[in-house]
Amino acid sequence: MATLKCKMCGGDLELTPDVTVAECPYCGTKQTVPNADNDKKMTPVF
């Protein structure tokens, strides 16, 4: 499972491989999830 940061509040978004839209559990913002199969690689968040 991958973890990305929310664009609005910076909270952790826990993602499963089949998710295309994630909702932040902290602020409720919905955002699209980058597709790992794209030519561009996802940048890890530390």
Steps between C-alpha positions, in 0.01 A plus 500: 500500500637841402479817705478848347444841661173695472541809282287711734595408858810281464336198666595148396283336235516121521439352157428157361605406145145519357420854626483786245344764730596532867321690776712647777393360840599829667348778285272306264661632179462266203794479261607283211778251552789484252513178299823308572486349151549840334834583336566745783601337826338595829734694730514345850387725786728501805 
